[in-house]
C-alpha cells in the first residue's frame, strides 16, 4: 500500500497545493481529484475551458526508421500509415486478445511519441522492453516530462496568444512542434473530454511557470483548473473508455467497443488470431451504455439483470449534467442484453432498480 511519503509527484504538484486542490493517490502519483468542485469544473470544460495536469501519464519515445513497422507488430491499429504529425488511438493486446493498454501514438519527424495510461506505465515499459528490436531505441520519460491539457470550447481563444503557430488551423488528432510562451512543446489537438482542446507536452522544469501563465491569462475567458473527478465524468459522457473499467487484460477491444480500431488486415500483430476468432464467433460479453430509470445512482461492480437472470455488471457510473441530470454508466453484459432499448435491472443494496440500454456516447459536442 502506498503512503503519501511513497507517492510520486508531478512537476505541477506545488501548483495544485497552492490552488487548494484535493489530492488523492492515483496510479502511484498524488493527483488533484478536484479544486472548486467536480460539477463546477465539469461546467467550465463544457461551456468555457478547463486546465488539467496529465503529467502522470506515461510518455515513451520510439526512435529509429523501423520504429513504426515494429510498433505495427504489437498493436491492433495501424502505425506505419500515420501521416507526419498525425495522432492515432491504438491498443496493445496480449495473445488471448485481452487489452494490455489503450494508448495514443503521435508521429513526429524523427520519432514516435507513445502515451500510455499511468496505471499501466511500468507494465507497458517492461512489455515493450521484452520485445525490443535492435533497430528501435526506446526512451522512458514517465514522471520527468509534463503534460498540460486545455480543454473546452474556448481552448483556441485561450491558448492561441501563447503559441507561435496557428493552432486554430491544426486539425483534430494532429500535432505540431511549437513554442508555447517560449517553451518548446509538442502541441496536440487531442483530449479525453469530448470537447475541443489541446495537450501540451513540455519539460517538467518549465511546466509550473507555463501552468500559472495559462491560468492567469485564461481566467477572463472562464478557464478553471480541473481534476480527475471532472475528467472521469467528462470522458464517460463522451463514451470514452477508461482502462480498468471498460478495458482490461480480460476484455478485448471488441468487447470494449473499440472494434473500429482493430485492423485484422494487418499481416500480423500480437493477439490477431484470438481477436479474429472472437469476432467470428460474436458471442462475447460487451460494453454498453445505460441510464437509470429513477434517481438512484449505480456504482461500479453492481450486478445487472435481464428479467430474473444476471447478465453482467456495472463498469462505470456517474451523475451526468450533460444528459439531463440523469445517472448514466456502462455495463459489461451478454450480447443479447447490449442492444439499445433493452430493459435492465441494476441491483443496488439488495433492491433491483430499472435501467435501460442507450447508444454511446451520451454527449457529443455540436
HELIX and SHEET records of a PDB file:
HELIX    1   1 UNK A   13  UNK A   18  1                                   6    
HELIX    2   2 UNK A   38  UNK A   47  1                                  10    
HELIX    3   3 UNK A   67  UNK A   72  1                                   6    
HELIX    4   4 UNK A  118  UNK A  120  5                                   3    
HELIX    5   5 UNK A  121  UNK A  130  1                                  10    
HELIX    6   6 UNK A  155  UNK A  160  1                                   6    
HELIX    7   7 UNK A  167  UNK A  169  5                                   3    
HELIX    8   8 UNK A  204  UNK A  218  1                                  15    
HELIX    9   9 UNK A  219  UNK A  221  5                                   3    
HELIX   10  10 UNK A  228  UNK A  237  1                                  10    
HELIX   11  11 UNK A  253  UNK A  256  1                                   4    
HELIX   12  12 UNK A  259  UNK A  261  5                                   3    
HELIX   13  13 UNK A  272  UNK A  281  1                                  10    
HELIX   14  14 UNK A  321  UNK A  323  5                                   3    
HELIX   15  15 UNK A  335  UNK A  337  5                                   3    
SHEET    1   A 2 UNK A  22  UNK A  26  0                                        
SHEET    2   A 2 UNK A  29  UNK A  34 -1                                        
SHEET    1   B 6 UNK A 175  UNK A 180  0                                        
SHEET    2   B 6 UNK A 183  UNK A 188 -1                                        
SHEET    3   B 6 UNK A 197  UNK A 203 -1                                        
SHEET    4   B 6 UNK A 145  UNK A 151 -1                                        
SHEET    5   B 6 UNK A  49  UNK A  53 -1                                        
SHEET    6   B 6 UNK A 223  UNK A 225  1                                        
SHEET    1   C 5 UNK A  87  UNK A  93  0                                        
SHEET    2   C 5 UNK A  99  UNK A 108 -1                                        
SHEET    3   C 5 UNK A 111  UNK A 116 -1                                        
SHEET    4   C 5 UNK A  58  UNK A  63 -1                                        
SHEET    5   C 5 UNK A 137  UNK A 140 -1                                        
SHEET    1   D 7 UNK A 286  UNK A 292  0                                        
SHEET    2   D 7 UNK A 326  UNK A 333 -1                                        
SHEET    3   D 7 UNK A 309  UNK A 320 -1                                        
SHEET    4   D 7 UNK A 303  UNK A 306 -1                                        
SHEET    5   D 7 UNK A 343  UNK A 348 -1                                        
SHEET    6   D 7 UNK A 351  UNK A 358 -1                                        
SHEET    7   D 7 UNK A 286  UNK A 292 -1                                        
END                                                                             
